[in-house]
Amino acid sequence: MTAFMLLAAYLCCGALIADALFRNKCALIRLWFGLCAGLILLMWLPAAFAFFMDFTRAATLCGLGAAVLMAAAAQLLARKRPRTAQSFTGSMPIWLLLVLIVPLLGLSAYLQYTHTLRYVDGALHVGQSTYGDLCLHLGIATGLQNAAFPPEYTILPGTLLGYPFLSDSMVTSLLLLGGDLAASFAVTGTLM
């Protein structure tokens, strides 16, 4: 539960930053950019602190502290600019939003749940055939825990990780705060 509270905190910080930056846009656009910003903050900030303190729970929480400071600064700087009064969706009809977003989000969540990692009778099942790509991402996400930075490949010690690993670092941050491996991959995959 703590892991997903961490995720929610990063998403809220992103939403506050986007609210400050896009005050003249409708709330839907501010929310969309804010959720994207929150995921980017969760990818980058703990990794930045990991260069000084390894990729630990402390680095993840320091990243959250930096995100909170960024959100507070953005809100303070934007408070004098008036917010343009618009409806939540701007000119887009609400029914169109619901018809587009809700089914796609539901499909994404279903596929992440059924095709990433599922516990069945004590074994892990996956529903994808990506020629070992899932194994690579699982190894990166679990190998980043408490790792010194810059990180190394877990299967080839001494070789710096040359793969874009920041999407996996989100999962690592959730794992460090007690998140389940399958749920962490499914939730972050659905949000992305």
Secondary structure, 3 states (H helix, E strand, C coil): CHHHHHHHHHHHHHHHHHHHHCCCCCHHHHHHHHHHHHHHHHHHHHHHHHHHHCCCHHHHHHHHHHHHHHHHHHHHHHCCCCCCCCCCCCCCCHHHHHHHHHHHHHHHHHHHHHHCCEEECCEEECCCCCCCHHHHHHHHHHHCCCCCCCCECCCCCCCECCCCCHHHHHHHHHHHCCCCHHHHHHHHHHHC
